[in-house]
Amino acid sequence: MALDARKRQQKLAKKAAKRKAVVTTKKSLAEVGGVVSHGRQALPAASAPIHECLIPDRLFEIGIGNVIVSRKMPNGFIGAVFFLVDVFCLGIKDAFYDVLSPAEYDHRLSGLQHETFRAIPPPCARKLVEEAEAYARDLGFTPHADYQRARQIFGDLDATACPTHYMFGQDGKPFFVSGPYDTPAKCRRIIDILTRRCGPEGFHFMVPGGEPLEA
């Protein structure tokens, strides 16, 4: 194996491990946090002021992370949506909304220990999430079942006001990296979808059980 190829595979494997840590942390928060709600609370009105919008610093390097959009509620609580976004391939892998006290909100963020966040303009948060969803949908992947409800938090945010140009995939192609909870059968289905949409040479993938592979 050429040295450059070996280095690339090692680099991809390292990124995949970081992706796994992000997804695992997200799942554990949802299961044991005790405050996650998919239907307990109504989403805040579009006129509620934005609290903050956050994205991971290394989102487009690792390929997956939580994009957070939050609004200030009249009672002092924070209504927040956590979008788990795969910018390499699958789009919106999860989306949930919750109403949290400021202390709970800070605790939730601190629990995402594998991600370092930075603030972005609210229109850019909407543009990023919606373009990631559109990219994945064009490949043949639908967003998480709660996405349509969760996206209501955008309200009247104008994505066209964001000047940032987001590039999805990696090296000009979709890149599917299997998650810690993806079964072999699910990985095969995803690869089959990508093969039909992009052709056998039109995407990259990495699955467990061996070195990184390319279609």
C-alpha positions as CSV (number, residue, x, y, z in Angstrom):
1,M,0.0,0.0,0.0
2,A,1.4,3.4,-0.9
3,L,2.4,5.6,2.0
4,D,-0.1,8.4,0.9
5,A,-2.9,5.9,0.8
6,R,-2.0,4.6,4.2
7,K,-1.9,8.1,5.7
8,R,-5.3,8.9,4.2
9,Q,-6.9,5.8,5.6
10,Q,-5.4,6.5,9.0
11,K,-6.8,10.1,8.8
12,L,-10.2,8.9,7.8
13,A,-10.2,6.3,10.6
14,K,-9.4,9.0,13.1
15,K,-12.2,11.2,11.8
16,A,-14.6,8.2,12.0
17,A,-13.7,7.6,15.6
18,K,-14.5,11.3,16.4
19,R,-17.8,11.0,14.5
20,K,-18.7,7.9,16.6
21,A,-18.0,9.8,19.8
22,V,-20.3,12.7,18.7
23,V,-23.1,10.4,17.9
24,T,-22.7,8.3,21.0
25,T,-22.7,11.4,23.2
26,K,-25.8,12.7,21.5
27,K,-27.6,9.4,22.0
28,S,-26.7,9.2,25.7
29,L,-27.9,12.7,26.3
30,A,-31.2,11.8,24.7
31,E,-31.7,8.7,26.7
32,V,-30.5,9.7,30.2
33,G,-30.8,13.4,30.3
34,G,-34.4,13.2,31.5
35,V,-35.4,16.5,29.9
36,V,-35.6,15.6,26.2
37,S,-38.9,16.1,24.6
38,H,-40.2,15.3,21.1
39,G,-43.8,16.3,21.9
40,R,-44.0,17.7,25.4
41,Q,-43.7,21.3,24.5
42,A,-45.0,23.5,21.8
43,L,-42.3,25.2,19.7
44,P,-41.7,28.9,20.5
45,A,-43.5,31.4,18.3
46,A,-41.5,32.7,15.4
47,S,-41.4,36.1,17.0
48,A,-39.6,34.9,20.1
49,P,-36.1,36.4,20.1
50,I,-33.2,34.2,19.2
51,H,-31.0,33.1,22.1
52,E,-28.1,31.8,20.1
53,C,-27.2,29.6,17.1
54,L,-24.2,27.3,17.4
55,I,-22.3,24.9,15.1
56,P,-19.3,22.7,15.9
57,D,-16.0,24.2,15.0
58,R,-14.9,21.1,13.1
59,L,-18.3,20.1,11.5
60,F,-17.0,20.1,8.0
61,E,-13.8,18.2,9.0
62,I,-15.4,15.4,11.0
63,G,-18.6,15.4,9.0
64,I,-21.2,15.3,11.7
65,G,-22.3,17.4,14.7
66,N,-25.1,19.2,16.5
67,V,-26.4,22.4,15.0
68,I,-28.3,24.2,17.8
69,V,-30.9,26.9,17.3
70,S,-32.5,28.4,20.4
71,R,-35.0,31.1,21.3
72,K,-35.7,33.0,24.5
73,M,-39.1,32.1,26.0
74,P,-41.3,34.7,27.8
75,N,-40.9,32.8,31.1
76,G,-37.1,33.0,31.0
77,F,-36.6,29.4,29.7
78,I,-34.9,28.5,26.5
79,G,-36.5,26.7,23.6
80,A,-33.8,24.8,21.7
81,V,-33.6,22.5,18.8
82,F,-30.7,20.1,18.4
83,F,-30.2,19.1,14.8
84,L,-27.7,16.2,14.4
85,V,-26.3,17.0,10.9
86,D,-24.3,14.7,8.7
87,V,-22.8,17.1,6.1
88,F,-20.9,14.3,4.3
89,C,-23.9,12.3,3.2
90,L,-27.1,11.6,5.2
91,G,-28.3,15.1,6.2
92,I,-30.5,15.4,9.3
93,K,-29.9,12.2,11.3
94,D,-31.8,13.5,14.4
95,A,-33.7,16.5,15.5
96,F,-35.4,17.2,18.8
97,Y,-36.8,20.2,20.6
98,D,-36.9,20.9,24.3
99,V,-37.6,23.7,26.7
100,L,-34.9,24.1,29.3
101,S,-34.0,26.4,32.1
102,P,-30.8,28.4,31.4
103,A,-28.9,26.0,33.8
104,E,-30.3,22.9,32.0
105,Y,-29.4,24.4,28.7
106,D,-25.8,25.0,29.8
107,H,-25.7,21.5,31.2
108,R,-26.9,20.1,27.9
109,L,-24.2,21.9,26.0
110,S,-21.5,20.8,28.5
111,G,-22.6,17.2,27.9
112,L,-21.7,17.5,24.3
113,Q,-18.0,17.2,25.3
114,H,-16.8,16.0,22.0
115,E,-17.9,19.2,20.3
116,T,-16.5,22.7,20.6
117,F,-19.1,25.2,19.4
118,R,-19.0,28.6,17.9
119,A,-21.8,31.1,17.3
120,I,-23.1,31.7,13.7
121,P,-25.7,34.2,12.4
122,P,-29.2,32.7,12.7
123,P,-29.8,32.9,8.9
124,C,-26.7,30.8,8.4
125,A,-27.9,28.2,10.9
126,R,-31.1,27.8,8.8
127,K,-29.2,27.8,5.5
128,L,-26.8,25.1,6.8
129,V,-29.5,22.8,8.1
130,E,-31.8,23.1,5.2
131,E,-29.1,22.8,2.6
132,A,-27.7,19.6,4.3
133,E,-31.3,18.2,4.3
134,A,-31.6,19.0,0.6
135,Y,-28.2,17.5,-0.3
136,A,-29.1,14.3,1.4
137,R,-32.6,14.2,-0.1
138,D,-31.2,14.6,-3.6
139,L,-29.1,11.5,-2.9
140,G,-32.2,9.5,-1.8
141,F,-32.1,10.0,2.0
142,T,-35.0,11.5,4.0
143,P,-34.5,13.5,7.2
144,H,-35.2,12.2,10.7
145,A,-39.0,11.9,11.4
146,D,-39.0,14.9,13.8
147,Y,-37.2,17.2,11.4
148,Q,-40.3,18.9,9.9
149,R,-41.6,19.8,13.3
150,A,-38.3,20.8,14.7
151,R,-37.5,23.1,11.8
152,Q,-40.4,25.3,12.8
153,I,-38.0,27.0,15.2
154,F,-36.5,28.8,12.2
155,G,-39.7,30.9,12.0
156,D,-39.1,33.8,9.6
157,L,-35.3,33.6,9.6
158,D,-34.2,34.4,6.0
159,A,-31.6,31.9,4.8
160,T,-30.9,34.0,1.8
161,A,-29.4,36.6,4.1
162,C,-26.5,34.2,4.8
163,P,-23.4,34.9,2.6
164,T,-21.7,31.6,3.5
165,H,-21.4,29.0,0.8
166,Y,-21.5,25.5,2.3
167,M,-20.0,22.5,0.5
168,F,-21.3,19.1,1.3
169,G,-19.8,15.7,0.8
170,Q,-16.0,15.2,0.8
171,D,-13.7,15.8,-2.1
172,G,-16.6,16.5,-4.3
173,K,-18.4,13.2,-3.5
174,P,-20.8,11.9,-0.9
175,F,-19.0,10.1,1.9
176,F,-20.9,7.6,4.0
177,V,-19.4,6.8,7.3
178,S,-21.3,4.1,9.3
179,G,-22.4,5.1,12.8
180,P,-22.0,3.1,16.0
181,Y,-25.6,1.9,15.7
182,D,-25.8,1.1,12.0
183,T,-26.2,-2.6,11.3
184,P,-24.5,-4.3,8.3
185,A,-27.8,-4.5,6.6
186,K,-28.5,-0.8,7.0
187,C,-25.0,0.0,5.7
188,R,-25.6,-2.1,2.7
189,R,-28.9,-0.3,2.0
190,I,-27.2,3.1,2.1
191,I,-24.4,1.9,-0.2
192,D,-27.0,0.5,-2.6
193,I,-28.8,3.9,-2.7
194,L,-25.6,5.7,-3.3
195,T,-24.6,3.3,-6.0
196,R,-27.9,3.8,-7.8
197,R,-27.8,7.6,-7.5
198,C,-24.1,8.3,-8.0
199,G,-22.7,5.2,-9.7
200,P,-20.1,2.8,-8.3
201,E,-17.3,5.4,-8.5
202,G,-19.4,8.4,-7.4
203,F,-19.0,8.2,-3.7
204,H,-16.8,7.1,-0.8
205,F,-17.7,5.0,2.2
206,M,-16.3,3.6,5.4
207,V,-17.8,0.7,7.3
208,P,-16.6,-1.3,10.4
209,G,-14.6,-4.5,10.2
210,G,-11.8,-3.3,8.0
211,E,-9.9,-0.5,6.5
212,P,-11.6,2.5,4.9
213,L,-13.0,1.5,1.5
214,E,-14.0,3.5,-1.6
215,A,-16.8,2.7,-3.9
